[in-house]
């Protein structure tokens, strides 16, 4: 079977940067406490656990004087302070693009804007962004349908930022709706360039192949977004590794596109491509 791989795909700058910092910390200190899983990939995490990675969900779980790690998603200001108090060293793997959203949201609040974060309210990145905004005028909206019209109309001005891995279309829809509600809307397009580039690559790829295989974790937000885009344009399948490839699904297809989420390692993408190329059509 002919296989075409999207470009760019796989690990993004922020994930590579965070994992490099974590690997260096493990090599230097032997034991590092990560607040949440550092990456949505069980195999990578298992390998790091064998090297001394310890997964915790709360700063209080870090032993006094331990070395802690903040993943690319970032954390709230309060959580960062708690880690600093608890730890002898905090290895901050927050993606620079995520940090930019945190700072923009805080800046909007300081300028008197009610802040709207377009994204998944349960996603760690969004929780961290909200945790950098002082006051109580910060709201998370996942889609246009979640806009609180009456409440938002009561604000003189609204500032908008977006989860870095969100779909451009979803962000535009929310902004378009908000523009008609209040006198002033200040928008910061904080969707990561790497995210936008990967989404656009999937759109191009879907138009050129019979179907798209998206490689990545089901728990990864950016992987799910790529699947949504590919599915909206044709047939698409999400696989976490080669064991998820059902040969019957490929019957009648001559060319398959492969894309991957930002937390998918190159070795896994290569294995999936190799397996697909071995399927006879």
C-alpha positions, 0 to 999 in steps of 0.5 A, a space after each residue: 500500500 502507498 503511504 503519504 506522511 503529513 508534514 509537519 507531524 509528530 513531536 512539536 517544539 514544546 514537547 521536545 523541549 519539555 522531554 529534553 529538560 526532563 531527561 536531563 533532570 532524571 540523569 542529574 538527579 535520579 528521581 524527579 516528580 512530575 505533576 501529571 503525566 509528562 506526555 500522552 504516550 504510555 510507552 515513553 512514560 514507562 521508559 522514564 518511570 524506569 529511569 526514576 520518574 514519579 507521577 504525582 497529582 498534587 504538589 503535596 505529594 512531592 517529598 520535601 526537598 525533592 525535584 519536581 517537573 512541570 510539563 509542557 501544559 504548564 500550571 496555575 500560578 498558585 500551583 507553581 508557588 506550591 511546587 517552589 515551596 515544596 521542592 529543592 528544584 522545579 524543572 519548568 517544562 512549560 511550553 513557551 507558547 503556553 506561557 504566552 497565553 498565560 501572560 496574555 490572559 493575565 494582561 487582559 485582566 489587568 487592563 479591565 477585560 473580562 477574559 474568555 479562554 476558548 478551549 476544554 475546561 478540563 484540559 490541564 493547559 486551560 486550567 493553568 491559564 485560568 489560574 494566572 488570571 486574577 479576579 473572577 471575570 474569567 470564563 472557559 468556552 469550548 464552543 459558540 454554543 457555550 457562550 453565556 449571552 446575557 452575562 457577557 452582554 453585561 461586560 463593557 469589554 471582553 478579551 479572548 485567548 485560546 488553548 494552543 491546541 484548539 481548532 482554528 475554526 472553533 476559535 473563529 466561531 466563538 470570536 465572531 459571536 462575541 463581537 456582536 455582544 459587546 462594545 469592545 473585543 480584544 483578541 489574541 490568537 494564541 493557537 500555536 503555529 505548530 498546531 495550526 501547521 499540523 491541522 493544515 497539513 491534515 487538511 491537505 493530506 485528506 484531499 490527496 489520499 483515500 483515508 487518513 490514519 492519525 497516530 497518537 493517544 486518545 487522551 491527547 487533545 491535539 491528536 483528537 483535533 487532527 482526527 476531527 479534521 480528517 474525519 470531516 473530510 473523509 475516512 479517518 482512523 485513530 491508532 495508538 500503535 500498530 496493534 490498532 491497525 485493522 487490515 479489513 478497514 483498508 480494503 479497497 483503499 490504495 493510498 493512505 495518509 498518516 498524521 500524528 499528534 504532537 506527543 507521538 514519538 517518531 519511532 511509533 510513526 515509523 512503525 505504523 508507516 512500515 506496517 501500512 506499507 506491508 499491506 497488499 492492495 
